[in-house]
Amino acid sequence: VHVIPEEYKCSFPELARAIRLSQNVNKHMIYAIVDGEGDITYYQIDRVKL
C-alpha cells in the first residue's frame, strides 16, 4: 500500500514503474489517498495487456 496525500500529482512513468514493480513480486499495487479531513480512499491499480 502506497499512501499519498490528495494533492499529490503522479506522473505516468512513475505510476507505470510502481505497477510493474508490484507485478514482478506478485503483489497488487494499492494506493491509499488521504484527503484533508483524514479520510482514506483505496485504489487498486493493475496493468492489462491488450
Backbone atoms as SQL, in Angstrom:
CREATE TABLE atoms (id INTEGER PRIMARY KEY, chain TEXT, resi INTEGER, resn TEXT, atom TEXT, x REAL, y REAL, z REAL);
INSERT INTO atoms VALUES
  (1, 'A', 1, 'VAL', 'N', 0.861, -1.178, 0.000),
  (2, 'A', 1, 'VAL', 'CA', 0.000, 0.000, 0.000),
  (3, 'A', 1, 'VAL', 'C', 0.899, 1.229, 0.000),
  (4, 'A', 2, 'HIS', 'N', 0.641, 2.102, -0.945),
  (5, 'A', 2, 'HIS', 'CA', 1.412, 3.339, -1.077),
  (6, 'A', 2, 'HIS', 'C', 0.495, 4.488, -0.658),
  (7, 'A', 3, 'VAL', 'N', 0.830, 5.173, 0.422),
  (8, 'A', 3, 'VAL', 'CA', -0.010, 6.251, 0.955),
  (9, 'A', 3, 'VAL', 'C', 0.455, 7.588, 0.388),
  (10, 'A', 4, 'ILE', 'N', -0.500, 8.341, -0.181),
  (11, 'A', 4, 'ILE', 'CA', -0.173, 9.650, -0.735),
  (12, 'A', 4, 'ILE', 'C', -1.271, 10.652, -0.381),
  (13, 'A', 5, 'PRO', 'N', -0.905, 11.928, -0.264),
  (14, 'A', 5, 'PRO', 'CA', -1.927, 12.946, 0.021),
  (15, 'A', 5, 'PRO', 'C', -2.772, 13.221, -1.226),
  (16, 'A', 6, 'GLU', 'N', -3.941, 13.753, -1.014),
  (17, 'A', 6, 'GLU', 'CA', -4.887, 14.031, -2.095),
  (18, 'A', 6, 'GLU', 'C', -4.316, 14.994, -3.137),
  (19, 'A', 7, 'GLU', 'N', -3.452, 15.910, -2.731),
  (20, 'A', 7, 'GLU', 'CA', -2.912, 16.930, -3.632),
  (21, 'A', 7, 'GLU', 'C', -1.752, 16.427, -4.484),
  (22, 'A', 8, 'TYR', 'N', -1.248, 15.225, -4.235),
  (23, 'A', 8, 'TYR', 'CA', -0.074, 14.694, -4.919),
  (24, 'A', 8, 'TYR', 'C', -0.344, 14.505, -6.406),
  (25, 'A', 9, 'LYS', 'N', 0.591, 14.923, -7.244),
  (26, 'A', 9, 'LYS', 'CA', 0.475, 14.734, -8.688),
  (27, 'A', 9, 'LYS', 'C', 1.484, 13.671, -9.105),
  (28, 'A', 10, 'CYS', 'N', 0.978, 12.582, -9.627),
  (29, 'A', 10, 'CYS', 'CA', 1.809, 11.447, -10.016),
  (30, 'A', 10, 'CYS', 'C', 1.977, 11.451, -11.534),
  (31, 'A', 11, 'SER', 'N', 3.201, 11.261, -11.998),
  (32, 'A', 11, 'SER', 'CA', 3.435, 11.186, -13.440),
  (33, 'A', 11, 'SER', 'C', 3.126, 9.770, -13.930),
  (34, 'A', 12, 'PHE', 'N', 2.805, 9.651, -15.207),
  (35, 'A', 12, 'PHE', 'CA', 2.505, 8.339, -15.764),
  (36, 'A', 12, 'PHE', 'C', 3.699, 7.384, -15.656),
  (37, 'A', 13, 'PRO', 'N', 4.935, 7.810, -15.969),
  (38, 'A', 13, 'PRO', 'CA', 6.074, 6.891, -15.818),
  (39, 'A', 13, 'PRO', 'C', 6.248, 6.401, -14.377),
  (40, 'A', 14, 'GLU', 'N', 6.002, 7.268, -13.408),
  (41, 'A', 14, 'GLU', 'CA', 6.109, 6.873, -12.004),
  (42, 'A', 14, 'GLU', 'C', 5.052, 5.820, -11.660),
  (43, 'A', 15, 'LEU', 'N', 3.840, 6.024, -12.138),
  (44, 'A', 15, 'LEU', 'CA', 2.749, 5.088, -11.898),
  (45, 'A', 15, 'LEU', 'C', 3.036, 3.746, -12.576),
  (46, 'A', 16, 'ALA', 'N', 3.481, 3.776, -13.818),
  (47, 'A', 16, 'ALA', 'CA', 3.790, 2.553, -14.560),
  (48, 'A', 16, 'ALA', 'C', 4.916, 1.777, -13.890),
  (49, 'A', 17, 'ARG', 'N', 5.929, 2.472, -13.395),
  (50, 'A', 17, 'ARG', 'CA', 7.049, 1.827, -12.711),
  (51, 'A', 17, 'ARG', 'C', 6.579, 1.117, -11.445),
  (52, 'A', 18, 'ALA', 'N', 5.710, 1.767, -10.674),
  (53, 'A', 18, 'ALA', 'CA', 5.200, 1.170, -9.436),
  (54, 'A', 18, 'ALA', 'C', 4.364, -0.074, -9.727),
  (55, 'A', 19, 'ILE', 'N', 3.547, -0.012, -10.767),
  (56, 'A', 19, 'ILE', 'CA', 2.718, -1.166, -11.129),
  (57, 'A', 19, 'ILE', 'C', 3.589, -2.322, -11.601),
  (58, 'A', 20, 'ARG', 'N', 4.577, -2.026, -12.436),
  (59, 'A', 20, 'ARG', 'CA', 5.482, -3.063, -12.939),
  (60, 'A', 20, 'ARG', 'C', 6.243, -3.720, -11.790),
  (61, 'A', 21, 'LEU', 'N', 6.716, -2.920, -10.852),
  (62, 'A', 21, 'LEU', 'CA', 7.439, -3.457, -9.701),
  (63, 'A', 21, 'LEU', 'C', 6.551, -4.373, -8.876),
  (64, 'A', 22, 'SER', 'N', 5.314, -3.962, -8.622),
  (65, 'A', 22, 'SER', 'CA', 4.413, -4.789, -7.817),
  (66, 'A', 22, 'SER', 'C', 4.115, -6.108, -8.518),
  (67, 'A', 23, 'GLN', 'N', 3.971, -6.096, -9.831),
  (68, 'A', 23, 'GLN', 'CA', 3.697, -7.336, -10.556),
  (69, 'A', 23, 'GLN', 'C', 4.911, -8.257, -10.574),
  (70, 'A', 24, 'ASN', 'N', 6.110, -7.694, -10.582),
  (71, 'A', 24, 'ASN', 'CA', 7.323, -8.515, -10.567),
  (72, 'A', 24, 'ASN', 'C', 7.477, -9.300, -9.276),
  (73, 'A', 25, 'VAL', 'N', 6.894, -8.820, -8.197),
  (74, 'A', 25, 'VAL', 'CA', 6.973, -9.525, -6.910),
  (75, 'A', 25, 'VAL', 'C', 5.629, -10.158, -6.549),
  (76, 'A', 26, 'ASN', 'N', 4.747, -10.299, -7.562),
  (77, 'A', 26, 'ASN', 'CA', 3.435, -10.942, -7.406),
  (78, 'A', 26, 'ASN', 'C', 2.575, -10.312, -6.317),
  (79, 'A', 27, 'LYS', 'N', 2.526, -8.991, -6.318),
  (80, 'A', 27, 'LYS', 'CA', 1.694, -8.240, -5.366),
  (81, 'A', 27, 'LYS', 'C', 0.768, -7.312, -6.139),
  (82, 'A', 28, 'HIS', 'N', -0.214, -6.741, -5.442),
  (83, 'A', 28, 'HIS', 'CA', -1.122, -5.767, -6.045),
  (84, 'A', 28, 'HIS', 'C', -0.661, -4.366, -5.666),
  (85, 'A', 29, 'MET', 'N', -0.782, -3.425, -6.607),
  (86, 'A', 29, 'MET', 'CA', -0.453, -2.027, -6.320),
  (87, 'A', 29, 'MET', 'C', -1.699, -1.355, -5.785),
  (88, 'A', 30, 'ILE', 'N', -1.637, -0.937, -4.535),
  (89, 'A', 30, 'ILE', 'CA', -2.770, -0.270, -3.901),
  (90, 'A', 30, 'ILE', 'C', -2.311, 1.100, -3.426),
  (91, 'A', 31, 'TYR', 'N', -3.041, 2.128, -3.866),
  (92, 'A', 31, 'TYR', 'CA', -2.782, 3.490, -3.418),
  (93, 'A', 31, 'TYR', 'C', -3.827, 3.858, -2.382),
  (94, 'A', 32, 'ALA', 'N', -3.396, 4.448, -1.279),
  (95, 'A', 32, 'ALA', 'CA', -4.290, 4.976, -0.256),
  (96, 'A', 32, 'ALA', 'C', -4.201, 6.492, -0.340),
  (97, 'A', 33, 'ILE', 'N', -5.290, 7.122, -0.750),
  (98, 'A', 33, 'ILE', 'CA', -5.339, 8.575, -0.915),
  (99, 'A', 33, 'ILE', 'C', -5.964, 9.176, 0.336),
  (100, 'A', 34, 'VAL', 'N', -5.209, 10.044, 1.015),
  (101, 'A', 34, 'VAL', 'CA', -5.684, 10.672, 2.248),
  (102, 'A', 34, 'VAL', 'C', -6.103, 12.104, 1.935),
  (103, 'A', 35, 'ASP', 'N', -7.365, 12.438, 2.235),
  (104, 'A', 35, 'ASP', 'CA', -7.843, 13.796, 1.961),
  (105, 'A', 35, 'ASP', 'C', -7.584, 14.713, 3.153),
  (106, 'A', 36, 'GLY', 'N', -7.982, 15.958, 3.026),
  (107, 'A', 36, 'GLY', 'CA', -7.738, 16.969, 4.056),
  (108, 'A', 36, 'GLY', 'C', -8.411, 16.677, 5.384),
  (109, 'A', 37, 'GLU', 'N', -9.478, 15.882, 5.362),
  (110, 'A', 37, 'GLU', 'CA', -10.192, 15.538, 6.593),
  (111, 'A', 37, 'GLU', 'C', -9.676, 14.256, 7.224),
  (112, 'A', 38, 'GLY', 'N', -8.683, 13.628, 6.591),
  (113, 'A', 38, 'GLY', 'CA', -8.114, 12.398, 7.130),
  (114, 'A', 38, 'GLY', 'C', -8.808, 11.134, 6.649),
  (115, 'A', 39, 'ASP', 'N', -9.793, 11.278, 5.753),
  (116, 'A', 39, 'ASP', 'CA', -10.463, 10.103, 5.197),
  (117, 'A', 39, 'ASP', 'C', -9.552, 9.441, 4.170),
  (118, 'A', 40, 'ILE', 'N', -9.611, 8.117, 4.096),
  (119, 'A', 40, 'ILE', 'CA', -8.744, 7.359, 3.200),
  (120, 'A', 40, 'ILE', 'C', -9.591, 6.646, 2.157),
  (121, 'A', 41, 'THR', 'N', -9.179, 6.774, 0.894),
  (122, 'A', 41, 'THR', 'CA', -9.808, 6.049, -0.206),
  (123, 'A', 41, 'THR', 'C', -8.737, 5.169, -0.833),
  (124, 'A', 42, 'TYR', 'N', -9.057, 3.895, -1.032),
  (125, 'A', 42, 'TYR', 'CA', -8.101, 2.937, -1.582),
  (126, 'A', 42, 'TYR', 'C', -8.393, 2.683, -3.056),
  (127, 'A', 43, 'TYR', 'N', -7.315, 2.615, -3.860),
  (128, 'A', 43, 'TYR', 'CA', -7.421, 2.290, -5.278),
  (129, 'A', 43, 'TYR', 'C', -6.437, 1.176, -5.586),
  (130, 'A', 44, 'GLN', 'N', -6.923, 0.114, -6.224),
  (131, 'A', 44, 'GLN', 'CA', -6.044, -0.950, -6.690),
  (132, 'A', 44, 'GLN', 'C', -5.830, -0.737, -8.177),
  (133, 'A', 45, 'ILE', 'N', -4.580, -0.722, -8.592),
  (134, 'A', 45, 'ILE', 'CA', -4.254, -0.448, -9.988),
  (135, 'A', 45, 'ILE', 'C', -3.472, -1.631, -10.549),
  (136, 'A', 46, 'ASP', 'N', -3.932, -2.142, -11.684),
  (137, 'A', 46, 'ASP', 'CA', -3.283, -3.270, -12.343),
  (138, 'A', 46, 'ASP', 'C', -3.000, -2.918, -13.796),
  (139, 'A', 47, 'ARG', 'N', -2.058, -3.629, -14.373),
  (140, 'A', 47, 'ARG', 'CA', -1.727, -3.462, -15.784),
  (141, 'A', 47, 'ARG', 'C', -2.488, -4.517, -16.579),
  (142, 'A', 48, 'VAL', 'N', -3.045, -4.103, -17.703),
  (143, 'A', 48, 'VAL', 'CA', -3.793, -5.013, -18.564),
  (144, 'A', 48, 'VAL', 'C', -3.091, -5.071, -19.915),
  (145, 'A', 49, 'LYS', 'N', -2.819, -6.277, -20.379),
  (146, 'A', 49, 'LYS', 'CA', -2.228, -6.439, -21.710),
  (147, 'A', 49, 'LYS', 'C', -3.352, -6.576, -22.717),
  (148, 'A', 50, 'LEU', 'N', -3.279, -5.782, -23.781),
  (149, 'A', 50, 'LEU', 'CA', -4.306, -5.829, -24.828),
  (150, 'A', 50, 'LEU', 'C', -3.828, -6.618, -26.017);
